[in-house]
Amino acid sequence: MLSVKLPQLLNNHQVPRIFREDSIISGYRPPRSSAVDCLLSTFQMTNETLNIWTHFLPAWYFLWKFLVFSHTVDFYNEAYSWPLFVYMLFICLYPLISSCAHTFSTMSAHVRHVCYFFDYGVLSLYSLGCAVTYRAYVMPDCWINSILHCYFIHVAFLNTVVCTTLSCYSRFLEIEQPKLSKTLRITAFGYPFLFDNIPLFYRLLLCWGEDCSHNDAVPMHYRHLIFAFLTCFLFASHLPERLAPGCFDYIGHSHQLFHICAVVGTYCQLEAIITDMSCRRAWLLANTPLPSLEGTLGVMAASIFLNLLVIGFFVLLLVWSPRSCSFLQVNVPDSVKPKRE
């Protein structure tokens, strides 16, 4: 009778430093797992299992929403819907790539770094998708056709390259300079978020009167911002596991909560964007030019290309790095080599 043997799980002192997570003591998968082992581990309770599923399932939900919209919105012929197309593509992609990164990150140190290079790259593309839709549908009435409105996508495009570069580079500092590595990564994702949301911060917090586009989307925008700040807080603080190391190894640690807050925030953001897109349609079509092909699909293609170049550069650096580098060492004492159950 066919039986599946799953790898024995390890404690933090049994895996190389590059595979360890702050305040997570147990539940580690072997650091030289095969691709099949990684796939099987998604059905085994490890400290990564919920990280995988909390992004894998939402990716399919967002894809379903994308397909539903494709039956009601003419993405092919209607230029007004092109920013939504870009955004929907990236909100389907980022949780899927993140789930894959967590799934296959224990194959080797090289594979782990490459997985997270792609994870960071697609997150920076998601920030571009936010900027494209915010410029098209969310910008306050009084800022329409302003300098910021005209150059918003140009700056957001540059931000994606900076974000991917900083976050990928931070992995090379993870062992020797962990605080600097963490700071660079938080900066890499915090700065594009703050820039993308400048129009929303102004619209919700500083703008009053008829030119501020206060409509049914506002409550969902507030919810999105609340979950976005929770996401940032959890990523930076490593709470609650920092308060009780070992108690949240499998369920309830910050990365799981970070994933949940991120996808709930994205859901709120999507609903707010759809509401703004519908409620403000007539006014926006009358007062702004239609979104251009180069400003939506063109900038999407260019940003994907440039981000792939950046990732390729860091992959080459990784390949050329001497194996003595701390962020590539995967030596595990023979006495703690994993056995199969």
C-alpha positions in Angstrom: 0.0 0.0 0.0 1.4 3.4 -1.0 2.4 5.5 1.9 3.8 9.1 2.1 6.8 9.7 4.4 7.0 13.3 5.5 10.3 14.8 6.8 10.8 15.1 10.5 10.5 18.7 11.7 13.5 20.4 13.3 14.1 23.0 16.0 15.8 26.3 15.4 19.2 25.1 16.6 19.1 22.3 14.0 18.8 24.6 11.0 21.3 27.1 9.6 20.8 30.7 10.7 19.5 31.8 7.3 16.5 29.5 7.7 15.6 30.7 11.2 12.9 33.1 12.1 12.9 35.4 15.1 11.4 33.8 18.2 10.2 30.7 16.2 11.7 27.7 18.0 10.2 24.6 16.4 8.4 23.3 13.3 11.2 23.9 10.7 11.4 21.9 7.6 14.8 20.3 6.6 16.9 22.9 4.8 17.7 20.6 1.9 14.2 19.5 1.0 13.3 18.3 -2.4 10.6 20.0 -4.4 8.2 17.1 -3.7 9.0 17.3 0.0 8.1 21.1 -0.1 4.8 20.4 -1.8 4.0 17.6 0.6 4.8 19.8 3.6 1.9 22.1 2.7 -0.3 19.3 4.1 1.9 18.9 7.2 1.6 21.3 10.1 4.9 23.2 10.1 5.7 26.8 11.0 5.3 27.7 7.3 2.0 25.9 6.6 -0.4 28.7 7.4 2.0 31.2 5.7 1.5 29.2 2.5 -2.3 28.8 2.7 -3.1 32.3 3.9 -1.8 33.6 0.5 -2.6 30.6 -1.8 -6.3 30.6 -1.1 -6.7 34.4 -1.5 -4.9 34.3 -4.8 -7.6 32.1 -6.2 -10.3 34.3 -4.7 -8.8 37.3 -6.4 -8.6 35.4 -9.6 -12.2 34.5 -9.3 -13.1 38.2 -8.8 -11.0 39.0 -11.8 -12.9 36.5 -14.0 -16.2 37.9 -12.7 -15.2 41.4 -13.6 -14.1 40.3 -17.0 -17.7 39.3 -17.7 -19.1 42.7 -16.7 -16.2 45.1 -17.7 -14.9 45.3 -21.2 -11.1 45.2 -20.4 -10.3 44.9 -24.1 -12.1 47.9 -25.6 -12.8 50.2 -22.6 -9.8 52.4 -21.8 -11.4 53.5 -18.6 -11.1 50.0 -17.2 -7.4 49.4 -18.1 -6.0 50.6 -14.7 -8.3 48.1 -13.0 -7.0 45.4 -15.2 -3.4 46.2 -14.2 -4.3 46.3 -10.5 -6.3 43.0 -10.7 -3.5 41.2 -12.4 -1.0 42.2 -9.6 -3.4 41.4 -6.7 -3.8 37.9 -8.2 0.0 37.5 -8.7 1.5 38.8 -5.4 -0.2 36.3 -3.0 0.4 33.4 -5.5 4.1 34.2 -5.8 4.4 34.7 -2.0 2.8 31.3 -1.4 5.2 29.6 -3.8 8.2 31.4 -2.2 7.2 30.1 1.2 6.5 26.6 -0.2 9.9 26.1 -1.9 12.1 28.2 0.4 13.7 25.2 2.1 15.2 23.5 -1.0 18.5 25.3 -0.4 20.0 28.6 0.6 20.3 29.7 -3.0 16.7 28.7 -3.8 15.4 30.4 -0.7 17.0 33.7 -1.7 15.7 33.4 -5.3 12.2 32.6 -4.1 12.1 35.8 -2.0 13.7 37.9 -4.7 10.6 37.1 -6.8 8.4 37.6 -3.8 9.8 41.1 -3.3 9.6 41.9 -7.0 5.9 41.1 -7.3 5.1 43.1 -4.2 6.8 46.1 -5.8 4.7 45.5 -8.9 1.6 45.4 -6.7 2.5 48.9 -5.4 2.6 50.1 -9.0 -0.8 48.6 -9.6 -2.1 50.6 -6.7 -0.6 53.8 -8.1 -2.1 53.2 -11.5 -5.7 52.8 -10.1 -5.3 55.5 -7.5 -4.3 58.0 -10.3 -7.2 56.9 -12.4 -10.0 56.6 -9.8 -9.0 57.7 -6.3 -7.2 61.1 -6.8 -9.2 64.0 -5.1 -11.1 66.1 -7.5 -9.0 69.2 -6.7 -5.8 67.4 -7.7 -7.0 66.2 -11.0 -4.7 67.4 -13.8 -2.2 68.8 -11.3 1.6 68.1 -11.5 1.3 65.2 -9.1 -1.6 63.7 -11.1 0.5 64.1 -14.4 3.7 62.5 -13.0 2.2 60.1 -10.4 2.8 57.0 -12.5 6.3 58.1 -13.5 7.4 58.3 -9.8 5.6 55.1 -8.9 7.4 53.3 -11.8 10.8 54.4 -10.4 9.7 53.3 -7.0 9.1 49.7 -8.1 12.8 49.5 -9.2 14.1 51.0 -6.0 11.8 48.8 -3.9 13.0 45.6 -5.6 16.6 46.6 -5.5 16.6 47.5 -1.8 14.7 44.5 -0.7 16.8 42.0 -2.7 20.0 43.6 -1.5 18.8 43.4 2.1 19.0 39.6 1.9 22.8 39.8 1.5 22.9 41.6 4.9 20.5 39.3 6.8 23.1 37.4 8.8 25.9 39.9 9.4 23.7 43.0 9.8 20.2 41.9 10.6 19.0 45.3 11.8 20.1 47.1 8.7 18.6 44.3 6.6 15.3 44.7 8.3 15.4 48.5 8.1 16.2 48.4 4.3 13.3 46.0 3.8 10.8 48.0 5.7 11.9 51.2 3.9 11.7 49.4 0.5 8.0 48.6 1.0 7.0 51.4 3.3 8.1 54.2 1.0 6.1 53.1 -2.1 3.0 52.6 0.2 3.3 56.1 1.6 3.8 57.6 -1.9 0.9 55.7 -3.5 -1.4 56.8 -0.7 -0.6 60.5 -0.7 -3.8 61.3 -2.6 -5.9 59.1 -0.3 -4.4 60.6 2.9 -5.2 64.0 1.6 -8.7 63.0 0.5 -9.6 61.3 3.8 -7.8 63.4 6.4 -7.2 66.9 5.1 -9.7 67.7 2.4 -13.2 69.1 3.1 -15.9 70.2 0.8 -17.3 69.3 -2.6 -13.9 68.8 -4.3 -12.9 65.9 -2.0 -14.9 63.0 -3.5 -16.5 61.8 -0.3 -18.6 58.9 -1.4 -19.5 55.3 -0.5 -15.9 54.2 -1.0 -14.6 56.2 2.0 -15.4 53.6 4.7 -13.6 50.9 2.7 -10.6 53.1 2.2 -10.4 53.7 5.9 -10.5 49.9 6.5 -7.8 49.3 4.0 -5.5 51.8 5.7 -6.1 50.3 9.1 -5.2 46.8 7.8 -2.2 48.2 5.9 -0.8 49.8 9.1 -1.5 46.6 11.0 0.4 44.7 8.3 3.4 47.0 8.7 3.3 46.8 12.5 3.3 43.0 12.5 6.1 42.8 10.0 8.3 45.1 12.0 7.5 44.0 15.5 7.5 40.2 15.4 4.6 40.2 17.9 3.2 38.1 19.5 5.9 35.5 19.3 8.6 37.9 20.6 6.7 38.0 23.9 6.5 34.2 24.2 9.1 32.4 22.0 7.9 28.9 21.1 4.2 29.5 21.9 3.2 30.7 18.4 5.4 28.5 16.2 2.6 26.8 14.3 -0.4 29.1 14.7 -0.6 32.8 15.5 2.9 34.1 14.8 3.3 37.6 13.2 4.0 36.4 9.7 0.7 34.6 9.5 -1.1 37.6 11.0 0.8 39.8 8.6 -0.4 37.7 5.6 -4.0 37.8 6.8 -4.0 41.5 7.4 -2.4 42.1 4.0 -5.1 40.1 2.0 -8.0 41.6 4.0 -6.5 45.0 3.4 -6.2 44.2 -0.3 -9.9 43.1 -0.4 -11.0 46.4 1.2 -8.8 48.3 -1.2 -10.3 46.4 -4.1 -13.9 47.2 -3.0 -13.0 50.8 -2.4 -11.4 51.1 -5.9 -14.4 49.5 -7.6 -16.8 51.9 -5.7 -14.8 54.9 -6.7 -14.5 53.7 -10.3 -18.3 53.4 -10.5 -19.4 56.5 -8.4 -16.9 58.9 -10.1 -17.1 57.5 -13.6 -19.2 60.3 -15.2 -17.2 63.1 -13.5 -13.8 61.6 -14.3 -14.7 60.9 -18.0 -15.8 64.5 -18.3 -12.8 66.1 -16.6 -9.8 63.8 -17.3 -8.3 62.2 -20.4 -9.0 58.5 -20.7 -6.2 56.3 -19.4 -3.6 55.7 -22.1 -2.3 52.3 -23.2 1.3 53.4 -22.4 0.3 54.7 -19.0 -1.4 51.4 -18.0 -0.4 48.3 -19.9 2.8 49.9 -21.2 4.1 50.8 -17.8 3.0 47.4 -16.5 5.1 45.6 -19.1 8.1 47.9 -18.7 8.0 47.5 -14.9 7.8 43.7 -15.2 10.8 43.8 -17.6 12.9 46.0 -15.3 12.1 44.1 -12.2 13.1 40.9 -13.9 16.4 42.5 -14.8 17.0 43.6 -11.2 16.1 40.1 -9.9 18.4 38.5 -12.6 21.3 40.8 -11.5 20.9 39.6 -7.8 20.6 36.0 -8.9 23.9 36.4 -10.7 25.4 38.0 -7.6 24.1 35.0 -5.6 25.6 32.5 -8.0 29.0 34.3 -8.0 29.1 34.7 -4.2 31.7 32.3 -2.6 30.0 29.5 -0.7 31.8 30.6 2.5 29.4 33.6 2.7 27.3 33.4 5.8 24.0 33.9 3.9 24.8 30.7 1.8 26.0 28.4 4.5 23.7 25.5 5.1 25.8 23.2 7.2 23.8 21.1 9.7 25.6 18.8 12.2 25.3 15.1 11.3 23.7 14.5 14.7 20.7 16.6 13.8 20.3 15.6 10.1 16.6 15.1 9.5 15.0 11.6 9.4 11.8 10.7 7.6 8.8 9.7 9.7 
